[in-house]
Amino acid sequence: MGATASKLPKDQLSEYQVTNLTGYIYLIELFSRAHKRFNELLEREDRQQIGGSRVPMNKILTLPELKSNPFRRRICQVFSTSDLRDGSLSFEDFLDLLSAFSDSATLEIKSHYAFRIFDFDDDGTLDTGDLEKLVNCLTGEMDNTRLTSEEMKQLINNILEESDIDKDGTVNLSEFQHVISRSPDFVSSFKIVL
Amino acid sequence: RRRRKVLEKLKEAVDERKKLIATLRGKPWPMRKKLESQVFVEKYEGALGKGRGRRLYAYKVMMRKVRALAYFYAFFILCLKYSGHFGSSVASYFLFLRWMYGINMILFSLTFGLVMVPEALMARPYGSIPRKTVPREEQANAMDFAVLWDFGGYAKYSVLFYGYYNNQRAIGWLKFRMPLSYFLVGVGTVAYSYMVVIRTMARNAKEDGGGDDTSFNFSWKIFTSWDYLIGNTETADNKFASITTSFKEAIVEEQESRKDDNIHLTRFLRVLANFLVLCCLAGSGYLIYFVVRRSQKFALEGLDNYGWWERNEVNMVMSLLGMFCPMLFDVISTLENYHPRIALQWQLGRIFALFLGNLYTFIIALMDQINLKRAEEEKVKFNMTIWQANLYNGTLPENSTAIPIMVDPADVPRGPCWETMVGQEFVRLIISDTMTTYITLLIGDFLRAVLVRFLNHCWCWDLEYGFPSYSEFDVSGNVLGLIFNQGMIWMGAFYAPCLPALNLLRLHVSMYLQCWAVMCCNVPQERVFKASGSNNFYMAMLLVILFLSTLPAIYTIVSIPPSFDCGPFSGKSRMFDVIQETLETDFPAWFGKVFSYASNPGLVLPFLLLMVLAIYYLHSTSKTYKHANLELKKKLQALREKTVLSSDTARNKMSLQTPREKETELNAELCVIQCNTITIRYNTINKISAAYNSMLI
């Protein structure tokens, strides 16, 4: 442990090369920005111990990048590794988030996380309830922008007709990835820049 | 022996991990797992004596650092972040601007390093020969700001324009071939631009691959329509509204077949709209021609009698037309009732035609001026002989090339240098265009926003939601403006080597100004439609502009003889004669013979025919490949569907678990990496990031 602490910073940062971030200075700059932003969200007394402390979900949701995102709560819950399942993020989870939403994350990673985000009840498949909640998220919180129940039924039928290949009434991960891999817009829109 | 067994087991574990790491990039695991794998390999690789990988790694990291620096990343990230708030289309505009900046940087370095600097440093200085000196008549006001702003006076007789350059074949102790360099840089800038545009188009086309699918319409709408770069409540609300509308539209379209009632009315309205647009285009073309004729009349009568407007009439009219006609087209297009994406494509096409028409009318008018100047040149040449005769008081020497009597260069009668005139016109056009853009930005965006914000309290109707409200950031209009400016640079760069430098400055200021305007005064567009699915639409436009803007320059180089007393090609009958001259004098004799055989029409025509046949062959093979590609894609899709059907959900879950199981096995064999190690590392990274932060600030 003593040996690792005395290593040169360059070597340590090179470890993170494995996790999709390219460019040395880009890396350090991204780190310092992520670190700074995460720091701001922590309580004053936790700021020294950044390795172990967690930021509660309501504070994460104040980040401007997530503030207007309709899936912000799901994003926090998906990336959180907290045992309490309260959506709080540690610095590692935060870096995971940035890594998955970065420019250089592969389609496989993005589609995997997208599936987990859309899976509102965490049961491993997207069933009618999940799809309904998804559509309601996308049409906004206002009443005049919501779809009527007939329109909703029609929409969900159309979606299942297109994506549900084994006709079991739900969309599982492979079917989801099959649909996403053909889409031209997904990789460019599933991106967050800090 | 036991030790060897342990080492072997360790080696196996390390190789296993290494294989894992090779696929780590594609695995959606949390960072901790990935870190542990990497740390394990590095820790024990040292024990096995393989340290070379690390040095290579450090070198690769260094190279990436250099590359990252070269990309002006800090500014780029700032722009991306700010413009990302409005969605990815505005971000793509700034990316395009950055790419243009890169091209202009190369053009600037070519013209500056190989043309301007050698002439400034190694050739004869200002005042030594007639072409480099301000004539006596003009010296009184050569330093006035008004004259300099108009690029006359000392600005005209400097390395900024064609006329200053001397036609000496080799200058300085380096024996730098100035005329050859000037010619080759001119050709090289065009060639480089072609290469870069086509390479980018090819790269974009490769990344595209099969975006023309409509089989997952609804699923894509629901899974991929949200733009995660949006960070602004207003944009988000707009996006919600547009998503809802698109859902409802799609549902309605799916439910009932569209009944095309009143198709005749629609057709009639569309024809009417196109007719109005054609009238508009013709009107603007005629207006420009009329204005240029008028400016020629003014020039003949002497510009001193007229005020600022008359002097800059042509440029101002062109800029104003470029500003108001697109708005007119927008209004006319409401008659047509097209789908927004198609309406946008029509709009872009019309603006393109407008700019092109204006530019070419301008060039035709410029040609008239060139012919005038050439006629004037004949007169000056005639007067020159009389003037020389007067110098010698009647005794005309046989060989009249050298003047033994010392005459001040400022007093020698000067020919009208049409090349410098062309360069000046382009520079003036670019400057007035830039000024118009900036002033429109300040008034149309900033002033409007200020007025709406502060007058809203004391106004009868809601200024923010009704007229005029805040202005939107028009991505397509701005991209077109950028493309046409670049076209003007390509056109004029041969005659005014200062143009790439000017453009570089302009782009730099534009970047910052538009970034600020987008953040401060603009609201996001209500319906965000991209003109096409790929970036190649604008690239194709850029390519067409590149081709069309190099045509006039090539025409003037090939067909008009250069002026007799200014520029690096003076004295030659055609500008490209410099190539012939270089081949004759600098290369061995056989080279010239080979070149003359190669340029024989009897050889060139069959070669052209061969190239046409090759293009036809490549085109037909690419069509076959595309067809085969489509067939393979269909087969792949059918195969994938079969695989998805045949694999259970349970089996999917299992396949995710197996690496984890393997990993726990390996973990059990190693020292467990405690959380403390990671905390310690984070603390050091804290210190580094704080240090870098302070460095960057």
Interface residues (C-beta under 8 A of the other chain):
Chain A: M1 T4 A5 P9 K10 D11 Q12 L13 S14 E15 Y16 Q17 V18 T19 N20 T22 G23 Y24 I25 Y26 I28 E29 F31 S32 H35 K36 Q49 I50 G51 G52 P64 E65 K67 S68 N69 P70 F71 T81 F91 E92 D93 L95 D96 S99 A100 F101 T106 E108 I109 H112 Y113 A114 F118 G124 T125 L131 L134 V135 L138 T139 G140 M142 T145 R146 L147 E151 Q154 L155 N158 I159 E162 S163 I165 D166 N172 L173 S174 E175 F176 H178 V179 I180 R182 S183 P184 D185 F186 S188 S189 F190 K191 I192 V193 L194
Chain B: I21 L24 R25 G26 K27 P28 P30 M31 R32 K34 L35 S37 Q38 V39 E42 R54 Y57 A58 V61 M62 R64 K65 R67 A68 L69 Y73 A74 I77 L80 K81 G84 S88 D208 G210 G211 D213 S215 F216 N217 F218 S219 W220 I222 F223 T224 S225 W226 D227 Y228 L229 I230 G231 N232 T233 T235 A236 D237 F240 A241 I243 T244 F247 K248 I251 E254 Q255 G533 R640 E641 T643 V644 L645 S647 T649 N652 K653 Q674 C675 N676 T677 I678 T679 I680 R681 Y682 N683 T684 I685 N686 I688 S689 A690 Y692 N693 L696
